Amino acid sequence: MKRIIYFIILPFIIYSCEKSPEKKRVLDLNFDIKNDCSLLDLSEHFNCNLIVLKTSSNDSVMIGKIDKVIVNDSLLYMSDSQFGRRVFVYDFYGNFKYTIGALGKGPGEYVKLSDFDLFDNHIFILSGPDRKIIKFDLLGRYIDEVQLSDHGGFALKCLPNNKFFTLRTLGLTGTRIFNERGKVIKETLIEGYEFCSFTTKKAISSCENKTICSTMYNDTIYELDEQGNISPLFYMDFKDKTFPISKISNKDELMKAKRNTSYIWSEWIVNNDKCILIKYVKDGVVCIGYYIKNKDNFISFYNKFNGIPLLDLNGQYRDQIIFSTESFYVKKIVSERKDAPEILRNLSGYESPVLFFLKPKDL
């Protein structure tokens, strides 16, 4: 009897002695940004290709402020959740092609364009308030939709096997994975930040088959795998931050007052094998943090290219970072400068945003 027990227990003893797999190293990014006088113009380290979106104020379809850009083949898919409230499709020459989606409460319509994704040659639009994800083909033709069992959140990433990853911040902050029937099959709370309702503007970004997501002010960037699991990829430490932004609640007036003494948070993060680009706000000034991985070097920039303010960081295409700005700002700068590129001098008939494709000079 003793011998039998010995052989039953032995495999467990051997298994317990095996080494546990090593945890992936989490990169600490220490941003010492005390000296704002050192901030540079983006033109000093980036080359630029411009795309002027050729839509005039007389057109029936008008794109306003760009939220997100996804490039597929020779077309640009861009969401505008504030003004046009649809997904707009343009070619690389800036010519308008068509729109996808429309406001409403019927099939193929939504109350709010919370986010969109391009996956498996289809466009998926998330509408958090009315709890649904709508599927279109790449020409904008409605296919079907998934009614979600709970609020869909504010950010979407499509996963294999008809699953959907979303970020939410209503009361509790965390992630959810819905199946093809709209049922929640997995839910994760972001530990320590359950009651903060602030969110990053662009919470999920993908490049080179890698997806990252960021939530609120907790300065942690997570990596998302194909199963919907998240793990810390890197932490950001703004050294001159006088108050931990992650503890701020919009229901706490004292905390809101403290926020004005430590006005730093990240709004968009691009991560690839060569660099990390972070749009952050400090004391009301929009800045770009640029971390070059092989040099372990961090540079801060003003959010400007040749003096032109870039309103939003919208995505990534290959080795280029996509920014957008209003034509108003471009026209203003062009009128004051004689050395402005010719393409910018031809904006007089257009009112749409301008896209800046910035490529790092040192990569």
C-alpha positions in Angstrom: 0.0 0.0 0.0 2.8 2.4 0.8 4.4 1.7 -2.5 1.3 2.6 -4.4 0.9 5.9 -2.5 4.6 6.7 -3.3 4.0 6.4 -7.0 0.9 8.4 -6.9 2.5 11.3 -5.0 5.8 11.3 -6.9 4.6 13.0 -10.1 3.2 15.9 -8.0 6.5 16.3 -6.2 8.4 16.4 -9.5 5.9 18.9 -11.0 6.1 21.2 -8.0 9.9 21.3 -8.4 9.7 22.5 -12.0 10.5 26.2 -12.5 7.6 28.4 -13.2 7.7 30.3 -16.5 9.4 33.6 -16.3 7.2 36.7 -16.3 7.6 39.0 -19.2 9.6 42.1 -18.4 7.6 45.2 -18.0 9.3 48.3 -19.4 9.4 51.4 -17.2 9.4 54.6 -19.1 10.6 57.5 -17.0 9.7 60.8 -18.5 11.6 63.7 -17.0 9.7 66.6 -18.5 10.3 69.4 -16.0 12.0 71.6 -18.5 9.4 72.5 -21.1 11.9 74.9 -22.8 13.6 71.9 -24.2 10.5 70.8 -26.2 11.2 70.6 -30.0 9.1 71.0 -33.1 8.2 67.5 -34.6 9.8 68.6 -37.9 13.2 68.3 -36.3 13.0 64.5 -36.1 10.2 63.6 -38.5 9.6 63.8 -42.3 6.0 64.4 -43.4 3.6 63.4 -46.2 0.3 65.3 -46.3 -3.2 64.3 -47.4 -5.7 67.1 -47.9 -9.2 65.7 -47.6 -11.0 67.2 -50.5 -14.4 68.0 -49.1 -15.9 71.5 -49.3 -18.5 73.2 -47.0 -21.0 72.9 -49.9 -20.9 69.1 -49.9 -23.8 67.2 -48.4 -21.4 64.8 -46.5 -18.9 66.6 -44.3 -16.2 65.1 -42.1 -15.4 67.2 -39.0 -13.0 66.0 -36.4 -11.2 62.8 -37.0 -11.1 60.3 -34.1 -9.4 57.3 -35.6 -7.8 56.2 -38.9 -7.4 52.7 -40.2 -5.6 52.1 -43.5 -6.6 49.2 -45.6 -5.1 48.7 -49.1 -5.4 52.1 -50.8 -8.2 53.5 -48.7 -8.4 55.4 -45.4 -11.3 54.6 -43.0 -11.8 57.4 -40.5 -14.4 57.9 -37.8 -15.9 61.2 -36.8 -18.0 60.7 -33.7 -18.7 64.4 -33.1 -19.9 66.0 -36.3 -20.3 63.6 -39.2 -20.9 60.7 -36.8 -20.1 58.1 -39.4 -17.1 56.3 -40.8 -15.7 58.2 -43.8 -13.7 56.5 -46.5 -11.1 58.5 -48.6 -8.4 57.4 -51.0 -4.7 58.4 -50.6 -5.3 61.4 -52.9 -7.8 62.9 -50.5 -10.8 62.1 -52.6 -14.0 61.2 -50.8 -15.4 57.8 -51.7 -18.4 57.0 -49.4 -19.6 56.7 -45.8 -20.4 53.8 -43.5 -23.2 53.8 -40.9 -25.9 56.3 -39.9 -27.6 57.5 -36.8 -30.9 55.9 -35.9 -32.5 53.1 -34.0 -33.2 50.7 -36.9 -31.2 47.8 -38.3 -27.7 49.0 -39.3 -28.1 52.2 -37.4 -26.8 53.4 -34.0 -27.3 56.0 -31.3 -23.6 56.8 -31.0 -20.5 55.9 -32.9 -18.4 54.9 -29.9 -15.6 53.2 -31.9 -15.0 51.1 -35.0 -12.6 48.3 -36.1 -11.6 46.7 -39.4 -11.3 42.9 -39.1 -11.4 40.1 -41.7 -12.4 42.5 -44.5 -15.4 43.9 -42.6 -16.1 47.1 -40.7 -17.5 46.8 -37.2 -19.1 49.8 -35.5 -19.6 49.8 -31.7 -22.5 51.8 -30.2 -22.1 51.6 -26.5 -25.3 53.3 -25.3 -27.7 51.0 -27.4 -25.5 48.0 -26.7 -24.8 46.7 -30.2 -22.0 46.0 -32.7 -22.9 46.4 -36.4 -21.2 44.6 -39.2 -20.7 46.1 -42.7 -18.7 45.0 -45.7 -15.9 47.3 -46.9 -18.2 49.1 -49.3 -20.5 50.1 -46.4 -23.3 47.6 -47.0 -25.1 46.5 -43.9 -24.7 42.8 -43.1 -26.0 42.1 -39.6 -25.5 43.2 -36.0 -25.0 41.7 -32.5 -27.2 42.9 -29.6 -25.0 43.0 -26.5 -26.2 41.8 -23.1 -24.8 44.8 -21.4 -23.3 48.2 -22.2 -20.7 47.9 -24.9 -18.3 50.5 -23.5 -16.3 53.0 -25.5 -13.6 51.1 -27.3 -13.7 48.0 -29.6 -11.2 45.4 -30.8 -12.4 42.4 -32.9 -11.0 39.0 -32.0 -10.8 35.7 -33.9 -13.8 33.3 -33.7 -16.4 36.1 -33.7 -15.5 37.6 -30.3 -15.4 41.3 -29.4 -13.1 42.9 -26.8 -14.4 46.2 -25.3 -13.3 48.7 -22.7 -15.8 50.3 -20.4 -15.9 53.0 -17.7 -19.4 53.2 -16.4 -19.1 53.0 -12.7 -16.5 50.2 -12.9 -13.5 50.3 -15.2 -12.4 47.2 -17.0 -12.6 44.9 -20.0 -15.2 42.7 -21.4 -15.3 40.0 -24.1 -18.6 39.3 -25.9 -19.3 36.2 -28.0 -21.1 36.2 -31.4 -24.5 36.2 -29.5 -23.6 39.2 -27.5 -23.1 37.4 -24.2 -20.3 38.4 -21.8 -17.9 35.4 -21.6 -15.1 37.2 -19.8 -14.8 40.3 -17.6 -11.8 41.9 -16.0 -11.6 44.9 -13.7 -8.6 47.2 -13.8 -7.3 46.8 -10.3 -7.1 50.0 -8.2 -9.0 52.2 -10.6 -12.6 51.1 -10.2 -14.2 54.5 -9.6 -12.4 56.7 -12.1 -14.5 57.7 -15.1 -11.8 59.6 -17.1 -10.6 57.7 -20.2 -8.0 58.1 -22.9 -9.3 59.4 -26.1 -8.0 56.6 -28.2 -8.0 53.6 -25.9 -7.1 50.7 -28.3 -4.5 50.8 -31.1 -3.2 48.1 -33.3 -0.1 47.9 -35.5 2.0 45.0 -36.9 -0.5 42.5 -35.5 0.0 43.8 -32.0 -2.7 45.5 -30.0 -2.3 47.7 -26.9 -4.9 49.3 -24.7 -4.8 52.0 -22.1 -7.3 53.1 -19.5 -7.7 56.3 -17.7 -4.8 58.0 -15.9 -3.2 54.9 -14.3 -0.1 55.3 -16.6 -0.2 51.6 -17.4 -0.3 50.3 -21.0 -1.6 46.8 -21.5 -0.9 44.3 -24.3 -3.9 42.4 -25.7 -3.6 38.9 -27.0 -6.0 37.1 -29.4 -7.8 35.5 -26.5 -8.6 38.9 -25.0 -6.2 38.6 -22.1 -4.4 41.8 -21.0 -1.0 42.1 -19.4 1.1 45.2 -18.5 3.4 46.1 -21.3 5.0 49.2 -19.9 4.5 51.8 -17.2 4.8 55.5 -17.6 6.3 57.7 -14.9 6.0 61.4 -15.3 8.6 62.5 -12.8 7.3 66.0 -12.0 3.7 64.8 -11.4 2.8 66.3 -8.0 -0.4 64.3 -7.5 -1.3 60.8 -8.6 -3.8 61.4 -11.4 -5.0 57.8 -11.1 -6.7 58.6 -7.8 -8.9 61.4 -9.2 -12.6 61.0 -9.3 -14.9 63.4 -11.0 -17.3 63.1 -8.0 -14.7 64.4 -5.6 -14.3 68.2 -5.7 -11.1 68.2 -3.7 -9.6 65.7 -6.2 -10.7 67.9 -9.1 -9.0 70.9 -7.5 -5.8 68.8 -7.1 -6.0 67.9 -10.8 -5.2 71.5 -11.7 -1.8 71.2 -9.9 -0.8 68.0 -11.8 -2.2 68.3 -15.3 -0.5 65.4 -16.9 -2.2 62.4 -18.6 -1.7 60.3 -21.8 -4.2 60.4 -24.6 -2.9 58.1 -27.3 0.0 55.6 -27.4 1.6 54.0 -30.5 3.9 51.1 -29.9 5.9 49.1 -32.5 9.2 47.3 -32.6 11.2 50.5 -33.0 9.6 53.2 -31.0 6.9 54.3 -28.6 5.0 57.5 -29.3 2.8 59.0 -26.6 0.6 62.0 -26.8 0.3 63.6 -23.4 -1.0 66.8 -21.8 1.0 68.8 -19.3 -0.4 71.9 -17.7 -2.8 72.3 -20.6 0.1 72.0 -23.2 -0.2 69.1 -25.7 3.1 67.3 -26.1 4.5 64.2 -27.9 6.8 61.8 -26.1 9.0 59.8 -28.4 10.9 56.8 -27.1 13.5 55.2 -29.4 13.9 51.6 -28.2 17.3 50.7 -29.6 18.8 53.9 -28.2 16.9 53.9 -24.9 16.3 57.6 -25.5 13.3 59.7 -24.8 12.6 63.1 -26.5 9.7 65.5 -25.9 8.1 67.6 -28.6 5.5 70.3 -28.9 2.5 68.9 -30.7 3.4 70.9 -33.8 4.9 70.3 -37.2 6.6 73.3 -38.7 4.6 75.4 -36.3 1.3 73.9 -37.3 -0.7 72.6 -34.3 -1.6 68.9 -34.7 -4.9 68.4 -32.9 -5.0 64.6 -32.7 -2.8 61.5 -33.0 -5.1 59.1 -34.9 -3.2 55.9 -35.7 -0.3 54.3 -37.5 0.4 53.0 -41.0 3.5 50.9 -41.4 6.3 53.1 -40.1 4.3 56.3 -40.2 2.4 58.0 -37.4 -0.9 59.6 -38.5 -1.9 63.0 -37.1 -4.8 65.3 -38.1 -5.5 68.9 -37.7 -8.2 71.4 -38.8 -7.6 73.2 -42.1 -8.2 76.5 -40.2 -4.9 76.1 -38.4 -3.1 75.2 -41.6 -4.5 78.2 -43.5 -3.5 80.5 -40.6 0.1 79.3 -40.6 0.4 79.3 -44.4 -0.8 82.9 -44.6 2.0 83.9 -42.3 4.8 82.0 -44.0 6.3 82.3 -47.5 8.1 78.9 -47.3 4.9 76.8 -46.8 4.6 73.7 -49.0 2.5 74.2 -52.2 0.0 71.6 -51.2 -0.9 73.7 -48.1 -1.4 76.8 -50.2 -4.3 75.0 -52.1 -6.6 74.7 -49.1 -8.7 77.7 -49.8 -11.6 75.7 -51.2 -11.6 73.0 -48.5 -12.9 72.9 -44.9 -12.0 69.3 -44.0 -9.2 68.1 -41.8 -5.6 67.6 -43.1 -3.8 64.3 -42.4 -0.1 64.4 -41.5 1.8 61.1 -42.0 5.0 61.5 -40.0 8.0 59.2 -40.5 10.9 59.3 -38.0 14.1 60.4 -39.6 16.3 58.2 -37.4 14.5 54.8 -37.9 
